[in-house]
Amino acid sequence: MFKRRDKKANLRRVQEDDEDAAGTAGGHLSTQDEESEVGLAVLTPSSVQKKKRKAAGSGAEKTTKALSFGDDVEEDGEGETFQIKRSAHSRKAIQQFKSKGNRNRSSGTGTYTQVSAVGSYSKEALMELRAGSSSLQERAVETEGAATQDESTAEQRHEAAVVVAVSSALKSTEQGGSIPSAELIHLARKMREKGRSAAEFLPLDSTVRVNNSRSRLVKEDDNDRSDGEDGLEYLSFSDVSSRKSAKRQQRTEMAAAIANCSVSETDGQHEAASDGDDDDGDAAIRRWEEQQMSSAASARHVGTAARVLEQQSMVDGLDPMAYGPRGTGSLGAAASNGSGQDASGSRSLMPQPSTASNLPPILSEISAASVLSLLCGKQSALQDIVTAHEGQLSRTTEDMHISEKAVEAAERQLTDASEKYNFFQESTGYISELLMRLDEKVNTLSLLEDRADRMWQDRAQFLKERRKQDLDDEAQENAQNGKPLVMDASHQARLTEREGRRKRRRQYRQAHSLRNHNDGLSSDDELTELEKAKFTTEKDSTATEATKLFEDVDDQFCDLKLIGQRFEMWKLAFRASYDEAYIPICLTKLFAPFVRLEMLTWSPLEVGQMTVEDMQWCKHLLVYSAGADGTTMPDAQDEDNFLIPNLVEKVIVTKIRDFVQHAWDPLSSKQTAQLAAVVKKIISDFPTVHSASRHSEELMQAIHDKLRMSVDVDPFIPLYTKNVMESPTSRPLEFFHRQFWSCFKLLVNTALWQGVLSDGKLQLLCLDGLVNRYLLRAIQHLIDPYECADKCAKVVELLPQSWFSGKKRFPSLDGIALLMSSKLPTMLYHASLGAPDHERKKTRTTAMKLEESLRRIGRAKEAAGLLDQFS
């Protein structure tokens, strides 16, 4: 059968002997596949021999392959080929096939004969095959129901017949040892493609082939890129043109849905048949037949169930057509096909009258009582349903009202939330802008405060240095024991200026009738006209720059009243969020720059300065959170009640502390009196200024430190000889008394802080630091006993009486108590001997002062019997 051309060649070549015959057969099969509605295509397993045909003028060879597995031959033309020899019977069958096809195309119908390599099917065999397939197809159609049309049934029968024919042809071809024809392979491939498109298909072969491999030298193993088990390669017929009409395509899809499983299994059997397995094809056909019979049995069960349901509905008095939508339900249709059709095959829409012969057995048991009972039961059931529906309606109505109320409440909440959101958005923008403006101005404000503090500090330093220089000059002047002192021009200028200030103070006292004044008690802090003008100019310049600080800022960001109204609106509208945001704590820091700006040139040391209550910031914040009309009653638990006290503590107390440290002179009676009054008023008026407060504690410590430094440095009492002290008109004695009263003035200023500083610290400063260290020594240095007694009485009178409550004795006062109880009475007694009566009366009065002073400091035992020696 095979002719060996070259022993060296190892390739196969297919030649086509009868190209025109093969083309005609292929075209006829394609035409039959597109146009024929009933019939079976003739499969001709003729071997097509290919010939090389050279193109005219190009010299290039073009090979036409009739088999799907045909490949090109090597370029050298050598290779091993095979040729299928056609018998006379095959050629005769092809001629008959052509002639019958032409007649069928002209008439629209025809009978075809399938020819294979081992034989052919006669017309009678094909008719029997079609009849067998038709019975199976009819049972499959019954499964789908009465809705399937006659045209679809015919198409399904044709498809089933095609499947059986193809399977039989492949099996016969394989048993005979022949190679399937291209038309047969094409038709099998087409059936497999239909099966895949109709249902999910998992290919049996997962081999990944080399793309564009056209050479026959590529072996099967080399062409496998899947690295898995060996599998069969599916032949690709995707390049075969398909010119199916719309009607043919619709019929094919309907038939493919019915024969899905059978086609898929048949495809698998065709794949196996290509490898030579004959048993698999028979098993596929048997499984397909079993599936068709199972489908028919299922259809019969469905029809039986429909008929039973129809009979039951007739018993219940219901229309059997109601089981399907508008009387066309699936069960109703099945029942109609079973027994409810007339001679024309259609079903009557109206129920047919029943007779005793055709009634089911169950209808013979129906009576009027049973029907009435059945109707009453149905009425009761319907009544229960109505009652349940009415209850559900009432509940639904109630739920609807509740929902409406919830919607109204939600709408109100939405409105409130919208207003709240808009307010907070506006407040956020406003606060951000306000903080940005304050950040820009706070540095300039700090510079202005430093400038004002330096102004007060320079003035205090000037007065202190001047007092120290005057003290040094006067000590030099009185150190020569009456001898003239050679003074330079600057010393002379200072002397002249000093005497001028003292003269102006005496004139002032005389003009205001101030008596009992001693030199040294005055505060030497007057400034010259030039110094006053310079200080006033600098002060006014600082105040002017302070007013220009916020001139480029809108009023709502620099006016403390407007800013307070913003936060007051927040507090009155949304109190919860106001407290949650810790606004009462933040307001102190937020308002502090405006308070500092207003108090920029304020001084607690100057007489006539504005009090805290008279300041504008205090007036604005005094009515904070009281409402627009100011009638809202304040809450005792409201933290905003401490807004002004907190500002006083953190701003004013801090400012006073700076003045104490850098500008306060404890020897100045006016400054000390004014400062002590301000501090005492703040402590009494504002509860935040107490010993536990950090700012208050810093202020108290600054006052104590400044007094301690002044007690240690400022007092100076010179001690002279007895001759100088006995001369009442001597300048050194005058200087001595002035310095004594200056030290006494410091004691007075220190005693003013009683109630501010602790008694323990104040007693150390007054008793140990001033009385025993300076004043007692100066008193003991005096010659006149009357003057000594007078100075002792003034010192004791100055001490706070609260220190001596409960007859408390201070060891620090033992020295002055001994002087008043022993030494001074003795000096007074000797001075009264032989003196006139008025002198003796004066002595007794002085002794009474001493006795009172002793009792004042808790020395009643020493005071007892003091006046006995002056009786």
Buried (B, 14 or more C-beta within 10 A) or exposed (E): EEEEBEEEBEBBBBBBBBBEBBBBBBEBBBBBBEEBEEBBBBBBBBBBBBEEEEEEEEEEEEBBBBBBEBBEBBEEEBBBBBBBEBEEEBEEBBEBBBEBBEEBBEEEEBEBBBBBBEEBBEEEEBEEBBEBBBEBBBBBBBBBBBEBEEEBBBBBBBBBBBBBBBBBBBBBBBBEEBBBBBBBBBBBBBBBBBBBEBEEBEEEBEBEBEEEEEEBEEEEEEEBEEEEEEBEBBBEBEEEEEEEEEEBEBBBEBBBEBBBBBBBBBBBBBBBBBEEEEEBBEBBBEBBBEBBBEBBEBBBEBBEBBBEBBBBBBBEEEBBBEBBEEBBBBBBBBBBBBEBEEEEEEBEEEEEEEEEEEBEEEEEEEEEEEEEEBEEEEEEEEEEEEEEEEEEEEEEEEEEEEEEEEEEEEEEEEEEEEEBEEBBEEBEEBBEBBEEBBEEBBEBBEEBBEBBBBBBBBBBEBBBEBBEBBBEBBBEBBEEEEEEEEBEEEBEEBBEEBEEBBEEBBEEEEEEEEEEEBBBBBBBBBBEEEEEEBBEEBBEEBEEBBEEBBEEBEEEBBBBBEBBBBBBBBBBEBEEBBEEBEBBEEBBEBBBBBBBBBBBBBBBBEEEBEEBEEBEBBEBBEBBBBEEEEEEEEEEEBBBBBBBBBBBBBBBBBBBBBBBBBBBBBBBBBBBBBBBBBBBBBBEBBEBBEEEBEBBEBBBBBBBEBBBEBBEEBBBBBEBEEEBBEEEEBBBBBBBBBBBBBBBBBBBBBBBBBBBBBEEBBBBBBBBBBBBBBBBEBBEBBEBBBEBBBBBBBBBEBBBEEBBEEEEEBEBBEBBBEBBBEEBBEBBBEBBEEEEEEBBEBBBEBBBBBBBBBBBBBBEEBBEEBBEEBE
